[in-house]
């Protein structure tokens, strides 16, 4: 029951003054909003409130359950104060459903005491303004709950509000006595027309695996979202939630002890994905990128290789793999034709290699470069864990997101791809090509989006046999192999010169202290710089194919179709799409908006290095021993001449056939 004391008006008035002083534009937009029945948020920075009114800020922090409803009312007062100026405008009205959302970013509340990891939440955190950070692993259905009931005493006719209690799962208990001082009545009636309902959603957040100690299991906590916060986040989002920790009784089941489960009632939710993907790229950084490319105007491939050296710098050489990783992460442009059919823009990469060739290192590094990534291993993944699981929660079925759904819009790394069971592997087919996951489980029939880049690593089945086709060596089916844009084979052949160079590189790595090359782009690029660069070129460029590039890609595809005896699984129409995607990705990497012949030939070289038999270029050889050239532009000129000579033969094929007859 709510009883209002005398000095409750003071903090409300102080807060109203603060809102009018600092948040006038937000109040104005709320007043001029058209629908009075909606719930509107007012975002307040806790740091600013602390500077302006430390005592009020302390009260909100230490007694949020009492003060948060009061400052919500202060938002209504503040509207009434400034409403006079807007009376004549249409749709202007004082909105009653306004909620103050407190953002603790940049305030002292970011200390470990009030911003603990989810696994460290204890009883001492109950009843204060608490902030938690994690990944949403489950988002429940949006329900409607009764916000408050107004009862009327039958004797003294006093009306008072009764709010539901979280502990009893939002049930409203009938009052046992009248709150009036002189009345001892125990008979009440509900005022029917004053019923207030709220939107309500439960989500579950789990602490992110990056911050865990060794051997720790990630803990999770349920979060309750109400009103304007519902449907803000979906499974897989990284969020920071500020709210009040309380407890509720676990559901009563037979022969199960009833416990109090911790639950966070959210006041403010901030999505981290936006922060991470909105890696704010300052203008001076963009100028640096442009300056970098103008410096390498005459030798563009040297500039490209300077960027590629920053990918996985601890691994020596492996130029082809580093180029493939960069092209995969950048990706092509999604194409939608007139009928609405989509051709995906994301590329997929599979590394097949002997043990000790650095496959997992590349997986881990690619996950750091992507703004949203999930790493899993083949043996520990089931089809439900990769797609979605149906879970029963409080009597109703819900879907819990798996790896491919969590990685939507990012990168899904699957190590030990060969150790997955065959029927689990089949679940990836739809996610890789159509970029959706169709589910029909426990009465829930739906299609989920999963625009993820799949990055797989696998060992060959036994000793790699160059005479056999790829599907025999990897024991992966043809349909799955055709979905990978690039399949790179890393063979650990014995080569004394290579071994000497690699060993000296690894030994020198351990000796040298780390130097930060963040600002100087002419040296090796830092991780943050490459991440910014990839994010910028993905958003800024949408390359278009030129006639020369189209001709080269088309000729190569036709040549492969004719000579493909062993790699029949790879040379499908998907290969043509892969070539276009890789050429577009290379154009983006080269900071351009059109796909030239250079990009098309680089895409061909990438695909060539994944073909062991029908290679028209003999100079690439084993991807493991591919190193960075001193003069890449001159080297490229040789390869270009070689490829174009081979491709020009295409036009003579029909005539030779006729002559032969």
N, C-alpha and C positions, 0 to 999 in steps of 0.2 A: 504493500500500500504506500501511496505517496503522500507525505506530509511536507508542506512547504514551510520552512522556518523564515524568520524575519530577514536575516542578512543574506539570504540566497539571492536577493535582487542585485547585490553589489557586484559579485563577479560577472553576472550577466550584463550589467551596464558597462563594466570595464571592457568586457569582450566586444560589446556592440561598438564602443568607441574605437577599439583597435581595428575592427572590421571596416568601419567608415573611413578611418585614417589610411589604412594600407590596402584594402581590398574593395575599393569603390567600384572598379570596373567589373569585378566578378558579381557584386551585388546588383549592378545595373543590368547585366545580362540575365540574371535570375528574374528580376522584376519584369523585364521585357519579354521573357519566354512565354510562349503561347499557352501551354497546357498547365493549368494549376494543379492537376492531380498527380503529376510526375514528381519524383524525388530528385532534388538538385544538390550536387556537392559544392562545397566552398573549400578550396585547398589553402591551408594555413601552414606556413613554415614555423616549426617549433623554435628554431634559432632566433627568428625575428621577434616572436612572442616573448622569448626570454629576455631579449634586449629591452623590449618595451615595458614588460610587466613581469618581473621575475617571480613575484609572489603568486600570481595567477597561474603562471607556467608550472610552478612547483605543485600547486593544488591539482592541476590537470594530470600531472605525472603521478602523484602519490595517491590520489583518490579519483581515478577516471570514471568509476561507475556512477559517482554522484555528480561530478562536474561536466562530463560530456553531454548529458541531456540538457543541463543548464545552458551551456554555450550554444547548443543547437537552438534553444529558444532565443538566445541573444541575436542570432542571425535574423529572426523574425522581427525583433525590435529594431534592428539596424535598418531593415527594409522599410519599416513604418516611418522611421525618422527621415529617410531620403525620398519617400514615396511622393511627397508633394511636388517634386520637380518633374515627375513622370506622369502625373494624373491625366494629362490631356492626350498622351500617346495611346494608340490602340493596343489592346492585349496587355496593357500594364496592370499588374495586380501583385499584391503581397502573397508570396508563396509560403504555405505553412509547412511543407515537407522539405526543409533545407537541413543538410547535415554538414557540420564542420569536419573536414578530413585533415588530420594532423600529420604532416610530413616531417619526420625526424632527421632527414638527411642534412648533414653538416652541423648537427647540434651535439651537445655533450651526451645525448642519449644513445649515441653510437658506440658507447664504451661496452666492454664485454659483459658488464653487470646487467645492462638493460637490453643488450643485443647478443644473447648467447646463441650457441649452435643448438639445434633442436634436441640433440642428445643430452644437453646439459640443463634442460628446463626442470626446475625443482619447485617445491611448495613456496619457497621464499619469493618466487616471481609472481605469485598470485596477487591480483588486486592492484598491480601497477601497470603503467603504460609500457608494454613489452613489444619488441620488434624481433621478428624471426625471418630468416632467409632460407629458401629451399626451392625445390622443383615440384610443380603440381603433378602428382601421379594419378589422381582420380578427381573428376569433377562430377558431382551428383546432379540429379534433376532439379529444376527450379520449382519450388513448392510455394504454397501460400500459408502463412501462419497468422494467427490472431495477435495483434500487437498489444491491445489493452481492452479491458471491458470497463464500462462505467456502471457502477451500482448505485441504487438510490435507497436510502434507509426509509422504511415504511412508516416510522414514527416521526422522526424530525425532518424528513425529506432532504437530508444532506446527500449531495452527489459526490462520489469520489472514484478515482481511477484505481484499477488493480492491474498490474503488469504480470506477464507470464514469467516463470522462473526457468533459467537454463538448466538448473540441476534436475528438475523434474521433466525434462524434455519438452519445454514450452507449454506446459499445461497451466491453466489459470485456476488457482484454488479459490473456492468460495470463501469470502471473509467470515470470520467467526464473531466479530463484534464491530460496533459502529465506532469510527475514529473520533466522533464528536465527544467533547469532554463530559457533558452532562447526560448524554443519552446512553442507555444500557441496552438498547434494542439488539436483537439477534436475527431480525427478519429483514431481508433485502430483496429488491427486484432489479433485474438487469434493464438498463435503458437500451432498447433494441436498435434504434436508428443511429446510435453513436458508435457502431462497431468499426474498428480500424484494423486493416490487414496490411501485412508486409510481404514483399517478395523475400524468399529465403533459399539459400543454396549452401550445401556443405561441400567443401573440397578437402583434399588431404595433401599436405605438403611434406616432402621428404628432404632431409639435408643432403646437399650436393656432395658427390663422392670426392670432389677435389680437396675438401677441407677435412676429410676424415683421417684419423690416425691409422697406423698399421693394424690390420686385423679387426677394426671396428665395423660393426654392422650399421648401416644408415637407419636412423630412427625417423618416425613420421608423427605428425600431429594433425588432428582434424581442425579445420578453420571454418567458422560460420560467417557467411557473407549475407548482408541484408540490403534491401532497397536498391540504391544506384550502383552498388558494388557487384551485384549478381551478373553472371555471364561476362565478366571482364576478362577472365583467364580461361585457358583450356589446358588439357593435359599436355605436359611437356614444357610449359612455360616456366622460366625462372622468375620467382617473385620475391618481393620484400613486403611482409605484412606487418602493420602496426596495429595493436589491439590490446584487449584485456584478457588475461588468462583466467579461466574459471574452470569449473569441473561439472560433469553431468553424470548421472547414474547410467551405468551400462545397461543395455536392454535386458529385461528379465527373461531368462531362459531357464528351463527346468534343469535342476541339478547343477547349475553354474552359479558360482558366487557372484554377488552383485558388487561391482566396484565403482569408484569414482574415476572417470576417465578425464584427463586434461583436455580442454578444448579452448581455442583462441577465438574470441569474438572480434572480428576485424573492424577497425575504424578506417584504415587506409591501406590500399593495395597498389603496389607499383610493379609493373612488369619490367624485368631486367633485360628481356630479349631486345626491347627497343633500345635500351642503353647500349647493349653490346653491338647490335646490328647498326645502331645509329652511332657507331664509333664516330664521334664528332670529328670530322676531318676539316681542320682549319684551312683557311685560304692560303696561308703561307706554305702549308704542306703540299697543297695542290700545285702551287707555283713551283715548289721543289721538284715535283714529278715532271712538270712541263719543262723545267730547266734541264733536268736530267736527260730527257729525250732530245732536247735541242742540242745538248752536248754530243750525243751519240747519233746525230743526224746522218752522218756519212757511214757509220758502222752500226746499224741498228741491232744486228745480232749480238754484237759485243755488249750492248746495253742490256739486251734480254738476258744474256748469260750472267751479267752482274747481279741481276735480280735472282736468277735461279740458284746462284751460289749460296744465297741466304736460306734456301730450303734445306733443312736437315744438314747444317754445316759440319756436324760431327762425322758424317759419312763422306769418305773421299770419292770423288768422281761420280759415277752413276748418273751421268748427264741425262740419259734418256728417261730414267725413272723420275728425276726431278722435274723435267719438262712435262712428263705425263701427269704428275701430281698437280702442277700449276694449272695445266689445261683443264684437268678434271674439276678442280675447285672453282675455276672461273666459269666454265660452262658456256654453252651456246645460247641462242635466243629461242625462246619457245615460239612455235609457229602455230597459229590457229587459222584453219582454212574457212571457206565460206559456209560450209555445212556445220561448223562448230567443232570439228574434230581437231584434237590437239596433238601436236608432235612435240615430245618433251625437249626441254633445253638442257637438262642436266645430263652430264656424262657419267659413266660408271667405269671403274678401273679394277682390274684383277691382277695381282702380282703372283706369279707362280715361280717358286724358286727353291733351291737347295737350302738346307739349314745354314744359318750364319750369313745370309746375304742381306740382312738389314730390312726385312719386310716389315716387322712389327715397329721398328723405329719410324718408318715412313708413316705408318698408320697413326702412331701417337702424335707425330708432328702435324699431320694433316688435321687431326682433331683439334689441336691448339689453334690452327689457322682459321678454322670454321667458327662462326659465331654461335652455332648450335650443333653439338655433336654427341653421339652415343657410341661407346665402344663395347663390343661384346665378343665372346669367342664362340666358335661353332659348337663345341661340345656342351657348353652350358646354355645353349639356346634351343628352345622348343618352338614349334610353330605358333603357339599361343603367346610365348614370350616375345616373339618378333612382331606379331601383329597386334591382336587385342585379346584380353582374357575376360570372360564373363565371371563376375564375382557377385555373391549374394550379400547384400548389405541391409540389415534391418528388415528382412522380409521381402525386399525387392531386388531384382537383378540389375547390375550396373556393368558398364564396360570399363576396364582398366587398360590404359594405353601400354603397348609394348614398344620395343626398340624402334621400329620403323615409323611408328606414329609420333613417338617422342622426338625423333630426328626430322620431323616434317619441316622443310625449308632449310635443312642443314645437311649434316653428313652422318651416315651410319657406317661405322667401321666394323667389319666382321673378320676376326682373325681365325686361323685354323678352319678355313672354309670347308676343307675336305672332310673334316670330322663331323659335320652336320649329318643328321639322318636324311634319307632321300626325300621323305614326304614333308619334312620341315623345309628343305631347300625349295620345294615346289611352291611354298607360300610366297616366296620372294618374287616369283615371276610377274605377278600382276603389279606389285609395288614398283618393280623396276621399269616396266614399259608403260603401263597405263597410269601409273602414279596414284593409284587408289587402292584401298583395301576393302573388299566386300566381306561383310560379316553376316552370318545368320546363326546366332547362338542364343539359346535360352529365350526364344521369343523376341529377341532384338535383331531386327533386320535393318542394316544400315551400310552406308559406304563412307569410309573415312579417307581423308586426303593424306598422302604421304609423298610429298615432292622431295624425297631425300636422294642424295648422291650415295650410291653404295660403293664402298671401297673394300674389296676383299683381298685376303692374303691366304695362300694355300701352298702346301708342299706337293711336289709331284708324287704320283703313286709309284713307289720304288725308285729305281734309277731312271732318270729322264732319257727317253729314247728319241733322238731327233728324227728317226725314220717314220715314227708313228704320228698319227694326228694328235691335236691338242686334247680332244675329248678322251682319248685312250690314256694319255699320260696323266691327266688330272682326275680322271674318273668323274668328270662333270658332264651333264647331258648337253647335247647340242643346243636345245632351246635356251638354256641358261647362258651358255657361252656366247650365243649370238646377241644377247642383251648387253654384254660388256663392250664398251666402245674400244677400250685398249686392254689387251691381255699381254703383259710383259713376262718373258721367261728369263729368269736370272740363273744361269748355270755356273756352278763353281768349278770351272775348269782350271787345271794346274797351269799357272803362268808365272815363271820366276820373277820377271821384271815387275809385273803388276803387284805380286805379293810384297816385293821389296818396297815399292812406293807406298803401298797401303800401310804397311807396318810402320814406316817412318812417319807417316801422317798421324797415325794413332798415338805414337809415342810423343810426338811434338805437341799434340792436344793436351796431354797430361802435364807437360812442363809449363806451358805458357799461362800466365794469369789472364783472366777474362777482361777484355776491354769492351766498353760500350760504344758501338758504332751507330748509335741511334740517329745522329744528325747527319753524318757524312754519307751521302748516297753513293759516292764513287767507290767506297769500300764495300765490304759484305753488308747486305741489308739486315737490319734487326728483325726479330719476329713481329714486333708491333707495327713496324713500317710495312712489312709484306702484307700483314693482315689489313692494314688501312688501304694499301694499294689494290689488293684483290677486291675489297669492298667497294672502292671508288670506281674501278673499271667495270665492275658488274652493274652498277647503277647508272653509269654515265654513258657507256657505249652500247649501241645496238647495231652491230656491223651488218652490212649488206654485201652479197656476193657480186664480184665483178665478172665480166664475160670470160676473161682469161682463167680465173679461178674455177668457174663452172666447167670450162672445157677440160681443164686438167683433171678435176675430180671425176667427171663423167668418163673420160678416156680410161682412167685408172680402174674405175669400177667395172667397166666392160672387159678390160684385160683380165681382171681377177676372176670374173664370172667364167671366162673361157678356160683359164688355166687352173681353176680350183678343182682339184681332184681330191686332195687330202683335207683341205680346210673347208669342206662344203658347209659345215655348221656355221662358219664365220661369214662366208661370202653371201649373205642374204641382202635384201633391200635395206636391212637395218645398218649394214656396213656403209651404204651411201649416206644415210642420215648421220651416222657417226662421223664420217669425213666432213660433212657440212658443219656439224657441231664443233669439231676440233679446230677446223679452219676459223670459225667465228671466235672461238676461245683464244686462238693465237693472235687474231687481229686485236682483240681486247688487251691481251698481254702486251702487245706492241703499241698500245695507246693509239689505236686508229679506229675509224668508223667504217672502213670498207675492207673486204676480204680480198687480198691481192694474190697473185700467183705464188708469192713467197709463203703465205699462210697455207695455201692448198698443198704445196709440196712438203711443208713441215708436217701437216696432218698425215700425208701419205707416208712420210718417214716414221711417224709414230706408229701408224698401223702396221707398217712393214716390219718394224722391230718386234711386233707381236706375232709375225708369221715366220715359222721356222723353215718352211719348204718353198713356198711360191714367192720367194723374195726376188724382186727385180733389182734391188739394190744390194750389192754384195759388201759394200764398204761399212755397213752399220755393224754387223756381227753381233756378238753377245751383248745384251743390254747391261750386263754386270760390269763389263770392261769398257763401257763408253765413258770417255773422259771429256773435260772441257777443253776445246781447242784454243790455241793461241790466236789464230786468225779465223774465227768462225765464218766471217763473210766470204773469205776466199774459199774455204772448205765447202760452204753452201753452193757457191757458183759451180764447183765440180759436180756436186750431187745433182744440182738442178739440170745441168747439161745431160748427165747420165739418165735421169728419169725421163726428161723430155724426148731423148733419143728412143728410149724403149716405148714410150707412149705413142710416138709418131708412127710406129709400125702398125698401129691399129688400122689406119686407113688402108694399108696394103693387104690386110688379111683377106677381105672378100675376093680381091683380084687373084691372090695366090690360089685360093680354093678353086676358082673358075679355071685357072690355067692347069691346075692339077687334074681336073676332070677331063 
